[in-house]
Amino acid sequence: MNSRHTPLAALLLSLALASSPAGAAEKPPADPTSDPVMVTSGFLSGHPDLRFRLLALQKRSEGKMEAAFGFFQRAAYYGDKPSAGMVAEMLWDGTGTSKDRASAYAWMDLAAERGYEGFLDLRERYWAMLDEAERKQAIIAGQDIYARYGDAAALPRIATALRFERRRMTGSRTGFSANLRIIVPTPGGGTELIEGSKFYDERYWDPVQYQQWHDSIWRKPRVARVDIGEVSQLPQADLDTRIPKVEPAPEMMEPEPTDEMPILDNGQTRP
C-alpha cells in the first residue's frame, strides 16, 4: 500500500476552487473566506471554525508548526472536519507535535465522521498501516477525542457561535434584512459597501444550512492541481467508525482562546 498521504494543506488552501460533484445541477457557493471584504467585515468573528483554520494555515506557511497544530485543534473544536484531518496528518508525521500514529488514526476517523470520501480513504490507509497494539490504542484514544470534538459536541458550539454573532450584528432576534447595506473597512484605509443579501446569506448563518454548505464542498471534493491519490469505493461496512459511541462533552472549554486574526496578503491585520 502506498503510504503517501493526501496533501491536505494544499487541499485546504484550494477550498475556493472546489466544485460540485459531477452531474450536480449547480456548484456549491463560493467559500466566503476567499472574499477579503467578507473577511474584513467581521464574517470570521461568527465563524470560529473557518477563522481558526485560516490562522492554522497562516502559521503553517510561516513554518510555525506547533502553533498551526493548536489552531487546527481549535477549528476542530467547532466541528471543522478538514482541520481534524490536518491534526491527524501532523500527528502521523510528528509535525508540530509528538508522533502518535494511534491518535492520528482517531483524528482521521473523526475527520471522516460525516462520510467525506477523501478522509474515509485516508482513514483506511492509516488503519492498514497500524500494528495490533496501535489499533487497540487508537480505539481507546478515539473515545476521548470523539467525546470532545465529535459532532455531538462540536455542532452545538458552532450553532451557538453563528446565532450569537448574527444577533449581535443585527441587534434583533427577528433576522436580517436583504435591503441592509454594510460599510466595511478595506485594505489601504478605504471603505466598501456590500449588500446585506450577500453578507447575511442564510447558508452562512443558519446552522443546518451551514453544515449543508460544508457537505456540498467536502463530501466529494474536486480540487484543481491537488493529487489526492487513488480513492477506492469503500464497502458500506467500512464507512462506519470503529470507535465506540461515547457521551459528548460539549462543555469542554475551547483550547487556549485567542483574539488573533489572520494577516491579509498586503501585511495588514484584519480587524
N, C-alpha and C positions, 0 to 999 in steps of 0.2 A: 504494500500500500504506500502510496506517495504521502510523505509526512509534511509536505509543503502546505502551509495554511493559507487561507484566504487573506489577502492584504486588506483587512477590514478598515484600516485608517484611510486607504485610498478610496474605499467604497463610501465611507462616511463623508469624505471631502467631496465626493461626486454626487451627493444626495440630490442636488438640484437637477442633475441630469437624468434622474430616474424617471421611467415612464411606465405606463400601464402594461399588464400582461398582453401578449399577442391576442388579438381578437376582441379586445375591450372596446367599448363604444367610444370612450374618451379617456385621455390620460389624466392621472391624478393632478390635483392642483399643485402649483409650484411650491417649493419649500420657502416659507416666508422669511427664514433667516438669510436667504440669499439676496434679499432686498435691503440695502443699507437704511433706507427710510423707515422700513418697518422695524428694524432692529433699534435704530436711534430713537424712535418714538416711544420706546419703552415696552415693545412687544415681549422681549425676553423676560421682563420682570414678572409677567404672568405665566411664563413657560419655563420653569426651572430645569426641566428635563433637557430642553434644547440649549438653554443658557449654559449649563454645566458641561454639556457635550462639546459646545464650541470652545469653552475655556480649556477643556482637556485636549482638544486638537491643537489649540494655540500653544499650550505648554509642550505638547509633543513636538511641534515644529521647532520650538526653541531648544529642544534637547533636554527639557526638564521632565524626565520620565516619571519620577516619583510623584510630582505634582499632577501630572497627567493621569496617573493611576488613581489618585484620590478624586479628581474631578469626574472621571468616568464612573467611579462608585457613586458619587453624589447624583449624577444623572440617572443611574440605575435605581437609586432610591425613589425617584419619581416615575419609574416604570419604563425608562428608555432602554429598549432591548439591544439596539446597536452598541450602546455603551457597555451593557453587560457582556456582549461579545468581545469587546476590546479588553475588559477586565480579564476575561478568560484567556485571550491571546497573551496578555502581558504576564499572567501567572504561569502559563505554559512555557514561555520562553525565559522567564525570570527577568523581565524588563521593567524597571522601576519598582520592583518588589521581589521578594524571595520566590524562587522557582517552586511551584507546587502543582504538579500535574493533576492530582486528585481534585483539588479545589478548582482548578481550571476547567475540568470536565463539568463540575457542578454549576459553575457560572455559565458555561456554554449551554448546558441543559436549560438554565434559566432564560438565556437569550432565545432559545427555541420554544419557549413556553406557549407562544401564540401560533406556532406552526410555520414560522418563516423558513422557507426552504433552504436558504444558504446556511443558516445557523443549525438546522437539523442535520445537514450534511456534515458540517464541521463537528457537531456533537458525536456523530457516529464514527468519524475518523479518530477523534480523541479516545473514545471508548475502546476501539480496536487496538490502540497503542498502549493502553494501561495494562499493568500486570494485575494478578488477582488481588493482591494486597491493596494496590491503589484503587481498584474498583470498589472494594469494601469501604475504604476511607472516603471515596467520592460520595457514596450514598449517605454516609454519616455527615460529612461537611455540607452536603446539599440540603439537608433538612433545616439547618440553621440559616443557610442562605435564602432558601425559599420563604422561611418564616419572616425574614427581614425585608427581602427585596422582591418576592413573588408578587404577581398581580393582585392577589387578595389583599396584600398590604400596601402596595405601591399605587394602584389605581385610585383609591380614595384620597391619597395625598395629592396627586396631580389634579384630581377633580376639585379639591378644596382650593388649590392654588389658582386654578382657572376662574372659579367662581368669585373668589375674593378679589382678584385683580379686576375682573370685569365690573364688579360692584363699585370698587374704589374709583375706577376711571369714570364711570357714568354717574356716580353718586345716587344711584337708584337701583332698586331690585326689579324694575319693570323691563329692563333690557336696553337695546341700542336703537338708535335712530339711523336709518340709512342715509338721511339727509345731513347728518352731522359732519362737519369738516374739522380736521385737526391740524393745527400749525405745529410743526416739529422742527427742532434744530437739526441742521445738516452739517457735514464736514466742511470746514472752512469758515464757520461762523454765520452761515446763512440760515434761511428757513425754507421749508417746503410745505405745501398744502396737500394733504391726502384725503380722499373721500372716506367717510365712515363705513361705507359698504365694503371697502377693501380691508381696512384695519379690523373691523368688527365682524368679519365673515364668521358665521356660526361654526364652520368646520374647525376653526381655531380656538373656539371658546366653549362650545358645548362638549362635555366630557365624552359622551358617546360618539359624536361625530369626529371629535379629535382623535380618538383611537381608530376610527374607521379610516381617517386620513393617513395615519401611520401605516395601517394594514395595507392600504392601497399602494404604498411605496415599497414596503419591505417584504410583503408575502412572497412575491416573485420578482425580485429586483432585476432590472435590466439596466446596467450601468455602463456607460461608454468607457472604453480603454481600461477596463479593470478585469483582469483574468481571475475568475473565481474557481477555476479548475473544473473538472468533470463532476457534475452533480447528478447522481443516480436517483431513480424513482424509488423511494423507500416504501416497503410494505406498511400497511396501516398500523400493524402492531408496533413498528419501530417509531411511529410518530409520538407515542406516549412516553412520558417521563419515566425513568427508572427510580426516581426518588419518591419515597412515600409521602402522602399528603400530610401536611402539618398545619397547626393553627397559626394564622398570620399574626404578626406583631406590628401593626400599623403605628403603634405609639412610639416605636423606636425613634430616637432623636436623629435628625439629619446629621451626617458626619461633618463636623467642623464647618459650620455655615460660614459663608464669606460674601462680601458685597462687591468683590472684584468683578469687573466686566471685561469682555473681550476687547481687543485692540483693533481699530479699523486699519485698512491697508495703508493709509497715509500716516499711521502712527498715533492718531488721536484716540483718546479713550472714549468709548461710548458712554453717554450719561446714563 
